[in-house]
């Protein structure tokens, strides 16, 4: 009986020396893996709060429409540079995303994304503007933005053409009234004094010159209105307003001069025929009346030459 019990107890001692269960080994390996991850994150952690603050300096449009202003594209490029510089400081720098953001706006200097320290300061050169075909249109470096629709509005040529219309139409109205009014007086006077008709034709000539003043300004404005060059607007709002002002100045001055010339010519030629000593006085009044239209022509030339 004792032998059987001792033989039975031996296997029990052997079982007590068996290795630990596999579950304990898995827990140990998991704890070591977590420790390694914590160590790696402590060395190069991405500060999410700092990255959130970086997002406030970047405005990313969904797309750039055709003829986008170079000023808008440059602002986008500056914001991209600021954002990825901030992201690099926060430990969240992503080279592929940086490159894609620079390529979206066709920004100059997108090679800065390959830098390990993040983007450098933004380039001072103006960004190219994307055209409808996806290509790039060079922008002048003189600070004049060809694609700024605040400076080059599509309706700017309207004001220029209105200036030409004002100059020609109102100046011709004055010339027509002066010619008709003084012509009636000459016809009445010519019945009794036919030999004096050519001598008293001066009011008609002066009235006709007013139409030439309006024609000159209208031609200058018409040649100066160029809405597009190379597919982009080049006619500024400032120039359109200047052409409109020049046309109004010339046109209304011509109309005023025509009214004066017509009235003076009508009564003056008939009075001078009866009293020849009035002839010199009539001519002086006509000259000063014509000067009104000349003043408008001078101002119109000055305004149409503004850039």
CORGICOR-V701956 format. One record per residue. N is the residue number from 1. RES is the residue in one small letter. OMEGA is omega as a letter, one per 40 degrees, with the letter a starting at -180 (none if undefined). NEAR is the number of other C-alpha atoms within 12 Angstrom. Layout:
[[N & RES & OMEGA & NEAR] [N & RES & OMEGA & NEAR]]
This chain:
[[1 & x & a & 7] [2 & x & i & 8] [3 & x & a & 9] [4 & x & a & 9] [5 & x & i & 11] [6 & x & i & 12] [7 & x & i & 13] [8 & x & a & 14] [9 & x & a & 14] [10 & x & i & 14] [11 & x & i & 13] [12 & x & i & 13] [13 & x & i & 12] [14 & x & a & 12] [15 & x & a & 12] [16 & x & i & 11] [17 & x & i & 11] [18 & x & a & 11] [19 & x & a & 11] [20 & x & a & 12] [21 & x & i & 11] [22 & x & i & 11] [23 & x & i & 11] [24 & x & i & 12] [25 & x & i & 13] [26 & x & i & 13] [27 & x & i & 13] [28 & x & i & 15] [29 & x & i & 14] [30 & x & i & 14] [31 & x & i & 14] [32 & x & i & 14] [33 & x & i & 14] [34 & x & i & 14] [35 & x & i & 14] [36 & x & i & 14] [37 & x & i & 15] [38 & x & i & 14] [39 & x & i & 13] [40 & x & i & 13] [41 & x & i & 15] [42 & x & a & 13] [43 & x & a & 12] [44 & x & a & 16] [45 & x & i & 21] [46 & x & a & 21] [47 & x & a & 21] [48 & x & i & 17] [49 & x & i & 16] [50 & x & i & 23] [51 & x & i & 26] [52 & x & i & 17] [53 & x & i & 18] [54 & x & a & 27] [55 & x & a & 23] [56 & x & a & 18] [57 & x & a & 23] [58 & x & i & 24] [59 & x & a & 23] [60 & x & i & 24] [61 & x & a & 18] [62 & x & i & 10] [63 & x & i & 19] [64 & x & i & 25] [65 & x & i & 20] [66 & x & i & 20] [67 & x & i & 30] [68 & x & i & 33] [69 & x & i & 33] [70 & x & i & 37] [71 & x & i & 30] [72 & x & i & 29] [73 & x & i & 39] [74 & x & i & 32] [75 & x & i & 27] [76 & x & a & 36] [77 & x & i & 43] [78 & x & a & 34] [79 & x & i & 31] [80 & x & i & 44] [81 & x & i & 39] [82 & x & a & 31] [83 & x & a & 38] [84 & x & i & 45] [85 & x & i & 34] [86 & x & i & 34] [87 & x & i & 35] [88 & x & i & 30] [89 & x & i & 25] [90 & x & a & 25] [91 & x & a & 25] [92 & x & a & 29] [93 & x & i & 32] [94 & x & a & 27] [95 & x & a & 24] [96 & x & i & 18] [97 & x & i & 20] [98 & x & i & 35] [99 & x & i & 28] [100 & x & i & 21] [101 & x & i & 36] [102 & x & a & 34] [103 & x & a & 27] [104 & x & i & 27] [105 & x & a & 42] [106 & x & a & 32] [107 & x & i & 37] [108 & x & i & 34] [109 & x & i & 30] [110 & x & i & 32] [111 & x & i & 24] [112 & x & i & 27] [113 & x & i & 33] [114 & x & i & 22] [115 & x & a & 20] [116 & x & a & 19] [117 & x & i & 21] [118 & x & a & 32] [119 & x & i & 35] [120 & x & a & 26] [121 & x & a & 23] [122 & x & a & 29] [123 & x & i & 22] [124 & x & a & 16] [125 & x & i & 22] [126 & x & a & 32] [127 & x & i & 36] [128 & x & a & 36] [129 & x & a & 37] [130 & x & i & 29] [131 & x & a & 24] [132 & x & a & 16] [133 & x & i & 12] [134 & x & i & 19] [135 & x & a & 14] [136 & x & i & 21] [137 & x & a & 25] [138 & x & i & 23] [139 & x & i & 27] [140 & x & a & 17] [141 & x & a & 15] [142 & x & i & 9] [143 & x & a & 15] [144 & x & a & 17] [145 & x & a & 31] [146 & x & a & 34] [147 & x & i & 37] [148 & x & a & 26] [149 & x & i & 23] [150 & x & i & 20] [151 & x & a & 22] [152 & x & a & 27] [153 & x & a & 25] [154 & x & a & 23] [155 & x & a & 26] [156 & x & i & 30] [157 & x & i & 32] [158 & x & a & 25] [159 & x & i & 32] [160 & x & i & 40] [161 & x & i & 37] [162 & x & i & 30] [163 & x & i & 42] [164 & x & i & 41] [165 & x & i & 34] [166 & x & a & 37] [167 & x & a & 47] [168 & x & a & 40] [169 & x & a & 31] [170 & x & i & 38] [171 & x & i & 46] [172 & x & i & 37] [173 & x & i & 31] [174 & x & i & 43] [175 & x & a & 42] [176 & x & a & 33] [177 & x & i & 34] [178 & x & i & 41] [179 & x & a & 37] [180 & x & a & 27] [181 & x & i & 29] [182 & x & i & 38] [183 & x & i & 36] [184 & x & i & 28] [185 & x & i & 33] [186 & x & i & 37] [187 & x & i & 28] [188 & x & i & 24] [189 & x & a & 29] [190 & x & i & 23] [191 & x & a & 15] [192 & x & a & 15] [193 & x & a & 22] [194 & x & a & 17] [195 & x & a & 15] [196 & x & a & 23] [197 & x & a & 26] [198 & x & i & 19] [199 & x & a & 23] [200 & x & i & 39] [201 & x & a & 35] [202 & x & a & 34] [203 & x & i & 48] [204 & x & i & 39] [205 & x & a & 29] [206 & x & i & 41] [207 & x & i & 46] [208 & x & i & 34] [209 & x & i & 34] [210 & x & i & 49] [211 & x & i & 40] [212 & x & i & 30] [213 & x & i & 47] [214 & x & i & 44] [215 & x & a & 32] [216 & x & a & 31] [217 & x & a & 47] [218 & x & i & 39] [219 & x & i & 25] [220 & x & a & 31] [221 & x & a & 43] [222 & x & i & 29] [223 & x & a & 19] [224 & x & i & 30] [225 & x & i & 35] [226 & x & a & 27] [227 & x & a & 28] [228 & x & i & 20] [229 & x & a & 12] [230 & x & i & 13] [231 & x & a & 15] [232 & x & a & 28] [233 & x & a & 27] [234 & x & a & 31] [235 & x & a & 37] [236 & x & i & 35] [237 & x & i & 29] [238 & x & a & 25] [239 & x & i & 33] [240 & x & i & 38] [241 & x & i & 31] [242 & x & i & 34] [243 & x & i & 45] [244 & x & i & 39] [245 & x & i & 35] [246 & x & i & 43] [247 & x & i & 46] [248 & x & a & 40] [249 & x & a & 39] [250 & x & a & 49] [251 & x & a & 46] [252 & x & i & 38] [253 & x & i & 40] [254 & x & i & 49] [255 & x & i & 42] [256 & x & i & 35] [257 & x & i & 46] [258 & x & i & 47] [259 & x & a & 36] [260 & x & a & 36] [261 & x & a & 48] [262 & x & a & 42] [263 & x & i & 32] [264 & x & a & 42] [265 & x & a & 47] [266 & x & a & 35] [267 & x & a & 30] [268 & x & a & 38] [269 & x & i & 44] [270 & x & i & 34] [271 & x & a & 24] [272 & x & i & 28] [273 & x & i & 32] [274 & x & a & 17] [275 & x & a & 14] [276 & x & a & 19] [277 & x & i & 14] [278 & x & a & 20] [279 & x & a & 27] [280 & x & i & 20] [281 & x & i & 19] [282 & x & a & 32] [283 & x & i & 28] [284 & x & i & 19] [285 & x & i & 27] [286 & x & i & 37] [287 & x & i & 26] [288 & x & i & 22] [289 & x & i & 33] [290 & x & a & 41] [291 & x & i & 27] [292 & x & i & 34] [293 & x & i & 43] [294 & x & i & 35] [295 & x & i & 25] [296 & x & i & 34] [297 & x & a & 40] [298 & x & i & 25] [299 & x & i & 29] [300 & x & i & 40] [301 & x & i & 31] [302 & x & a & 22] [303 & x & a & 30] [304 & x & i & 38] [305 & x & i & 23] [306 & x & i & 21] [307 & x & none & 17]]
